[in-house]
């Protein structure tokens, strides 16, 4: 009896395609977030975090922005796993992606409103994302052989660490510092993915 094995006809996603997903995540999230920040009436980036954009009639745009960027990072994590030695960058990027999806699902309350369960969920998801992005930048710094790339990776992680601390302290301009830090770290991870392609 002859056994015939059917060849797989379904194309498999390559590490390059997965890395492309991570490469798109940062710029996409940044453009959509800043586009809303500078066009949404009544929004002030110096007083309100970008997460507040998830409220109101157009809140669905930022919710979708979080979820799509999170999914892209989850896909991209597999590309990092295939392209880099070790597993920590991939795990941290996946954790950041899961946190972003959670930040989209759990909407932050408007500034000044009593905190709801959804806000607490959003803060937990945001903390997960920020911690993972900071750590991913620091771990990426170990993979670079050039002093300039290592320094840039450390600067990106530290920008988010400082921005998050500033925002948590309640000091003036904290939400702007957090936005700058989050965007810097996210764009650096996306640039790392693009370069690994």
N, C-alpha and C positions, 0 to 999 in steps of 0.2 A: 504494500500500500504506500502510495506517495503522499507526503504531506506538503501542501502548498501554503506558504506563509505570505499573507498579503503585505505588500510594501506600504509603508506609511506614506500617505499622500498629503497629510496635513503638514504644512510647513511649521517648523519650530522657531520660536522667537530666539534670535541670536543675542549674545551679550551686548553687541553694538546697539541693537534696537532697544534693549532694556536701559542701557546707559543714556540713550537719546531721551527716554522718558524722564529720567532724573535731570538731564540737561535742560529740558523744557520747564520743569516744575518751578524753579526759582524765578526765571524771567516772567513766566505767565502770572504767578501769584503776585509778583511785584507790580507789574503793569496794571493788572486788574485792581489791586488794592489802591495804588496811588492814583489811578484814573478816577476812582470813586472819591478818594480823599480830597481831590482838588476840584471836583465837580458837584459833590453832594452838598446841597444847601444846608447851612447850619453846622456842618461838621468842622471841627478844629483839631488837626493832627497834633497840635502842641498840648491839648488838654484831654484828648480822647484816644484810646488805643484803636488800632485798625479793626479790631474785633467788633467794636461798636457798630461798624458798618453793616453787620448782620441783622440789624433792627430796621424797622420801617418797611414801607411798601417795596423798596428795592433791596431789602435785606437778603433776598434769595440769591442775589448776584454774589455777595461775599460768602454766603453759606456754600454755594456751588464752587466758588473759588477755593475754599479750604478743602473741600472733599476731592475735587479734581487734582489739586496739587498733592494731596495726601496719597491718592491712588498712584499718581506718577512716581512719587518717591518710593512707594512699595514696589512697584515694577522695577524701578531703577536700582533698588537694593540688590536684586538678583544680578544685575550687571556689575555692580561693585564686587560682589562675591566672586564672580568669574574672572574679573580683571585684576584684582589685588590679592596679594598673599594675606593670609589671615582672614578672620571673619568679622572683626569688630566694626569696621566701617560699614559693611553691609548691614549688620544688626542695628547699628545706631541710625542709619538712614531709614531702615524699615520702621524703627520705633518712632522716628520723627514723622514719617508718613502716617502711621497709625494715630499719632497725636493730632495731626492736622485734620484727619477725618473726624476724630472726636470733637475737635474745636468747631467743626462745621455742624455737627449734629447737636451739640450743646451750645446754644446761643447765649452770648454774654448780654446781661441786662444793660440798659442805658446808664451812663454815668450819673450817679446820684440816686438811682432807684434802689430799693431794698434788694439784697441779693437773693436770688431764687436758687433752687436745686440745679437748674440749667446753668446758671452762672458758675456755681461751684464745679460742675462737670467741665465747663469750658476752661476754668482756671487750672484744673488738674490736667486736662488735655494739653493746654498751652505750656504748662510746666514740663510735661513729658517731652513735648516737641523742642522746647528751648534747651533743656538739659541734653537731649540726644544730639541736637545740632552743634552745641558747644563741644561736646565730647567728640563728635565726628570730625570737626575741624582740627581738634588737637591730635586725634589719632592720624588724620590725613597728613599732618605736619611731619610725622615720623616716616611717611612713605616717600617724601620728596628728598631728592639729593641736593637740589639747588638751595642755597641759603635764602634766595628771594622767595621761592615758593613756600618754603618752610615758614618764613616770617609772615607771609601773606595769610597762610592758614592759621597761624597763631593769632594774628591781628583780627581775623574774621571771627574766630571763637571768642576772643576777649571782648570784641565790640558787642556781641550779644550778651556775654556775661555782665559787662558793665551796664549796658542798656536795661537789662532785666532788673539788676540791682537798683538802678536809678528809679525805674518805674515803681518797684516794690516799696521804695523808701517814701514815696509820695511827694518827692521834691518836684518843683516846677520843671516843666519840660520833660518829665519822665516818659510820657507816652511817645514823644518824638524820639527820645534816645532809644527806647525799646524798638520803635519802627526801624530806625537806622541799623541797630544791631541785628535784628531779625532778618532784615533784607540783606545785609552784608553777609551773614553766615549762610543764608539760603542760596544766595547767588554764588558764593564760593563753592559750595557743594555741587551746584549745577555746573560751574566751570570745571571742577575736577572731573565730573562725569563726561563732559564734552571732550576734555583733553584725553581721557582714557579711551575714547572711541577710536 
